[in-house]
Amino acid sequence: METSPSELPQWHALEEWRRSFASRTLASLLKVDSNRQPRWSFSAASIHADLSRNWIDENTFAALMALARARDLEKMRDALLGGEAVNTTEHRAAWHSALRTPPHDPSLARTLHEEQTLFLGFAEALRTGRILGSTGAPIDTVVCIGIGGSDLGPRLVTEALGSPTGPVRVRFVSNIDPVELATALEGARPEATVIAAISKTFTTLETLENLRVARNWLNADAQPLDPAHHLAAVTAHPDRAAKIGIHPKRIFVFPDWVGGRYSLWSACGLPIAIAHGHEAFLQLCAGAAEMDTHFATAALESNLPVILGMLGVWYVNFWNIRARAVFPYAQRLRSLPPYLQQLEMESLGKRVDADGRPLAIDTGPVVWGEVGTTAQHSVFQFMHQGTHWSPADFVVVAQHAASDERRCRLLHASALAQADAMASGDSVLGAERSTAAHAIAPGGRPSNIISLPALDARSVGALLALYEQRTFVQSVIWNINAFDQWGVEVGKKLLQQRLDRERF
């Protein structure tokens, strides 16, 4: 059994450095050091990060890197990227990086490439009108039914890349609430629609129930449609999809070692390829592969996923932070906060360590957020004046700063202004004496500026891989398994018991 992280001397050193900040302010750190911004700015793949508005100095940074090395982070990173069984409770790899960075094993690389070729070929056939419904009508609508990782990642990327570039509309359904499926089917014609069920296990209740209703919709007319022309599936268990009547040539497979929340790089990315084309999907993977290479090769002191992960540990365990916020300043990234909620809270929301022992330290914080600038008029009262605070990521698009569109420039400037206000606060010297106490913002609230050069597939891929690897770093420090999710099963089991008992 491993030593608890909190028993390490590096942990105790960080506790001492935390106390050293008691007499300082974040505003003073920013003001005193004219070199602070370039010193605490880092780049990886296409992503640039300004981390200068953090409670960090050289001593703390060195202590965080020492803790990372004491926890064998580099060894664990190599195990993850090498396809070792890092998911210890389920005895399998978490090798989603192999989907975007071909593994050295030629046989596996060939298999993964063949699977990718199949689903990308299907997407292109849909986009070019070569896939017809059973009446001969071209397919113009694809309704993707999934939940959790089978929905959040593909939905996020499909939205992030903008309006579809082809003739096929892609719609998403995850909720078992009848409203969402009804909304997705509104205006669609059964004879011109494909229903694509995306489910790793093909046993998920919500997905199968929505698929059942969608199949009934396909066959609502007097002349039933041939399901071979109107159904598709993405799964790690193709036999289960075939058993309910989906044609084998419309079943696209991904390996069982791909976790649901990491699956958008696999055939689960089919909606992305349908909406934006195979080249966009390949560019998405290329951006992620660049970040993987950076994570694999950069020294810890310049390794952006490592630095962000260690800052997360710093705030959770030494500043007693219980939540962190993510504010994407781009409407097309509106689904980034819920995507990260699953990625981080499902991966890091653990109460026992990798050996099954109850943890004596806190792990993953609550992740929340909203799109900017909408968030400024809803939650930023809390961010600036609440009694406790959340470190924040401001995710911006550098291209907006030089845009011909004034609103894009305002969008970018707003993010920077909010980050400055959180760090330095506002004494509100011009306020009336009777309201001054109510108006003062204390500052001292840290944030990161995470900047994409443009909102394109390659940059989005790098961003998502950055957050994946950041999450893994924290799991290593806390000695927890980031790749299982036993807590998700609890409610499912109790629901099934209720359904069995009530003969639902």
Summary of the structure (lengths in Angstrom):
residues: 504
radius of gyration: 24.0
end to end distance: 45.5
largest distance: 77.3
contacts: 1700
relative contact order: 0.15
helix: 54%
strand: 12%
